[in-house]
Amino acid sequence: MAHLIDYEMKKSQSSRFIRHLGSLVIGSIIMFLSSASNAQLVIEITKGASKPVPIALVPFGWDGDGQPPADIAAIVRSDLVGSSRFDVLDGEMLPALPTRGVEVDFDNWRRVAVNYLVVGELAREGDEYSLRFQVFDVYGARQVVADRLIVPAVDLREAGHRVADVVFEAVTGIKGVFATRVAYVSVTRSGNQQTYRLIMADADGNNERPFVESDEPIMSPVWSPDGRSIAYVSFESGQAAVYVQTLRTGSRRKVSARAGVNNAPSWSPDGRNLALTLSDADGNLDVYVLKLIGNKLTRITSRRSIETEPTWSADGKTLYFTSDRGGAPQIYRAPANGDGEPERVTFEGIYNARPRVSPDGRWLAMVHNDRGRFRVAVQSLENDSFQVLSDGALDESPSFAPNSAQIIYATRRAGRGVLETVSVDGQVSGRVKSVGSDVREPAWSPFRP
Amino acid sequence: MRSNIQFLAVLAVSVALVACGGNRTLPPSDSGSIYGEDEVADNNADSSSAAGSGIRSTGLDDDLAGSTTADTLIIYFDYDKSEVRPEYVDLLATHARRLAADGRQQLRLEGHGDERGSREYNIGLGERRAQAVRRLLLIQGASSAQISTVSYGEERPAAFGSTESDYEKNRRVELSYRR
């Protein structure tokens, strides 16, 4: 029997409580234009030599009694450094310690050769906190973006990630994903007894919270498009069944427990349907679409081969899935309304499986057998160009960040499952901190509302 | 009756193979009593379960050839394959006979795979293996109502390493009786 760990999802609630008070100094149109031009510049550099952008991060001021309740600049710094796209100047190297724009002397910052400067201040505001920050283009001597957030005490960490997201987007032109979350499966073993947990953590690996626990396997977690629920497969009844669990309340619904296989759920972009894999009396796996309200089932494939791992195109009109109808697994696509013949999509190598489409619709990520090693690869859905992104031997379960720029995937290092990230262009890669256990099957959350 | 004759033929051949095959120590079957319901050895290392008959299970020397615990039998598969290896045909015939002889017997087949490749595709491979075993049992007299299948893919490994030998132990179907 699985235990549902019923914790209060303060994080998802909090997005409603962190209120934006808008930019302090300059109108939003100017901010938008300047960040767009910066974006072009930086994207060029990244594609060439993956050169990090020099940026100065000044410790945030604190307006209140005693010590500040959080080191916001440290959270921002950790996010920016972890992205590999920034060269962060801080600590002793800082020529001055301004906390607001009027105190900034751009000559100081040109002398230490940083392109950008971040300053800010945290202040007590009743029961909550006010977090004000500004990002400056040092050579252009202008403010790029600024905002003020009202933050409940429990959400200070998330507020730091949100500042990092704003800085990241202002400099790279790509939406930041530091304030997003990742769900994954962890396994701990003692003797022959394994415990499977479904866990959620912040995108940086901190703040791990298990929300399902079972002695039987749990697999294939996927987020609902609104980020409020997760669908997954649990074997707790002795058979595979697909469950949908609401994160905030912990309540869940068994949405498919037919005889045989009930696996590989994937949410449609409109949140109304789950694509999934079911088997017939002969154990033959095919892809179906289940309407979540009314339980209407539409069959997508009808083959004697293994048809599984469905995932939706960004516009919700097409399903991509794995099929070994040609003798070995390759990725195919078919209309999501069940009305039309599947066509083969991948032709590189002898094994391509577990497709995922990027939220912007441009990329197809998959598990690719690269001369005996299983690796994450992407294929452009615009021109079919194909690139292997990871370098392990057992890399699997790629999942796109909501900004479509990064992929998180599972691999094995020193006999343990770990999570790693790679940028879609293959230039930047990183590892997600994991605590103790064997982890696998990461699923990156959508953006928070 | 016809399936019975086929079954006898399969058994006769397999007995002959065992007799001259050296260390595949399936239960000796020099008496006709092997066809009696109670005597059907389920290859149990614990010989007490076969007590009362003249048949005694000695287990198998090679742990990849059918290791057993309690009332569970395991058969192993080649990489990326779901065909039942010839060496298991006689064992499965024995189990088909047991099922056919007693309609109350319920057999659960759990299909498993090694860790290579994607997890959900491996669920498909595990199911394919369980179905291959199921089909062999059905054509030899078991009824479909007696057999259930489940695929765990690579989620419940028997061996936890990433060597070829671990993989061999993980590509398997476990047969367990529940009644």
Chai-1 contact restraints between the chains, C-beta under 6 A:
chainA,res_idxA,chainB,res_idxB,connection_type,confidence,min_distance_angstrom,max_distance_angstrom,comment,restraint_id
A,P217,B,E155,contact,1.0,0.0,6.0,A-B,restraint_1
A,M219,B,E155,contact,1.0,0.0,6.0,A-B,restraint_2
A,Q239,B,V150,contact,1.0,0.0,6.0,A-B,restraint_3
A,V261,B,E127,contact,1.0,0.0,6.0,A-B,restraint_4
A,N263,B,E120,contact,1.0,0.0,6.0,A-B,restraint_5
A,N263,B,I123,contact,1.0,0.0,6.0,A-B,restraint_6
A,A264,B,E120,contact,1.0,0.0,6.0,A-B,restraint_7
A,G283,B,E127,contact,1.0,0.0,6.0,A-B,restraint_8
A,G283,B,Q131,contact,1.0,0.0,6.0,A-B,restraint_9
A,G283,B,T149,contact,1.0,0.0,6.0,A-B,restraint_10
A,L285,B,G124,contact,1.0,0.0,6.0,A-B,restraint_11
A,I306,B,G124,contact,1.0,0.0,6.0,A-B,restraint_12
A,T308,B,E120,contact,1.0,0.0,6.0,A-B,restraint_13
A,T308,B,G124,contact,1.0,0.0,6.0,A-B,restraint_14
A,E309,B,E120,contact,1.0,0.0,6.0,A-B,restraint_15
A,T322,B,Y121,contact,1.0,0.0,6.0,A-B,restraint_16
A,P329,B,Y121,contact,1.0,0.0,6.0,A-B,restraint_17
A,A353,B,S118,contact,1.0,0.0,6.0,A-B,restraint_18
A,A353,B,Y121,contact,1.0,0.0,6.0,A-B,restraint_19
A,R354,B,S118,contact,1.0,0.0,6.0,A-B,restraint_20
A,V367,B,S118,contact,1.0,0.0,6.0,A-B,restraint_21
A,E396,B,S118,contact,1.0,0.0,6.0,A-B,restraint_22
